[in-house]
């Protein structure tokens, strides 16, 4: 499936690293979600969960300026 079929992506819920995403795809993709009649004709609305990668950082001890 080409990436240019993705019309929009919106975060509808976020808590910490967890996100709930709603995506609108151009065309009919019944395996992805709900079919709707939209601005560009037939579109598919998909809701998925995404967990963001953990952020790591390094703490260094040193002299203060």
Contact map, one row per residue, 1 for C-alpha under 8 A:
11101000000000000000000000000000000000000000000000000000000000000
11111000000000000000000000000000000000000000000000000000000000000
11111100000000000000000000000000000000000000000000000000000000000
01111110000000000000000000000000000000000000000000000000000000000
11111110000000000000000011100000000000000000000000000000000000000
00111111100000000000001111000000000000000000000000000000000000000
00011111100000000000001111000000000000000000000000000000000000000
00000111110000000000001110000000000000000000000000000000000000000
00000111111000000000111100000000000000000000000000000000000000000
00000001111100000000111000000000000000000000000000000000000000000
00000000111111000011110000000000000000000000000000000000000000000
00000000011111000011110000000000000000000000000000000000000000000
00000000001111100011100000000000000000000000000000000000000000000
00000000001111111111000000000000000000000000000000000000000000000
00000000000011111110000000000000000000000000000000000000000000000
00000000000001111100000000000000000000000000000000000000000000000
00000000000001111110000000000000000000000000000000111100000000000
00000000000001111111000000000000000000000000000011110000000000000
00000000001111101111100000000000000000000000000011110000000000000
00000000001111000111110000000000000000000000001111000000000000000
00000000111110000011111000000000000000000000001111000000000000000
00000000111100000001111100000000000000000000111100000000000000000
00000111110000000000111110000000000000000000111000000000000000000
00000111100000000000011111000000000000000011110000000000000000000
00001111000000000000001111101000000000000011110000000000000000000
00001110000000000000000111110000000000011111000000000000000000000
00001000000000000000000011111000000000001111000000000000000000000
00000000000000000000000001111100001000000111000000000000000000000
00000000000000000000000010111111101000000011000000000000000000000
00000000000000000000000000011111111000000001000000000000000000000
00000000000000000000000000001111100000000000000000000000000000000
00000000000000000000000000001111110000000001110000000000000000000
00000000000000000000000000001111111000000001111000000000000000000
00000000000000000000000000000101111100000001110000000000000000000
00000000000000000000000000011100111110000111100000000000000000000
00000000000000000000000000000000011111000111100000000000000000000
00000000000000000000000000000000001111101110000000000000000000000
00000000000000000000000000000000000111111110000000000000000000000
00000000000000000000000000000000000011111000000000000000000000000
00000000000000000000000001000000000001111110000000000000000000000
00000000000000000000000001100000000011111110000000000000000000000
00000000000000000000000001110000001111011111000000000000000000000
00000000000000000000000111111000001111011111100000000000000000000
00000000000000000000000111111101111100000111110000000000000000000
00000000000000000000011110000001111100000011111000000000000000000
00000000000000000000011110000001110000000001111100000000000000000
00000000000000000001111000000000100000000000111110000000000000000
00000000000000000001110000000000000000000000011111000000000000000
00000000000000000111100000000000000000000000001111100000000000000
00000000000000000111100000000000000000000000000111110000000000000
00000000000000001110000000000000000000000000000011111000000000000
00000000000000001110000000000000000000000000000001111100000000000
00000000000000001000000000000000000000000000000000111110000000000
00000000000000001000000000000000000000000000000000011111000000000
00000000000000000000000000000000000000000000000000001111100000000
00000000000000000000000000000000000000000000000000000111110000000
00000000000000000000000000000000000000000000000000000011111000000
00000000000000000000000000000000000000000000000000000001111100000
00000000000000000000000000000000000000000000000000000000111110000
00000000000000000000000000000000000000000000000000000000011111000
00000000000000000000000000000000000000000000000000000000001111100
00000000000000000000000000000000000000000000000000000000000111110
00000000000000000000000000000000000000000000000000000000000011111
00000000000000000000000000000000000000000000000000000000000001111
00000000000000000000000000000000000000000000000000000000000000111
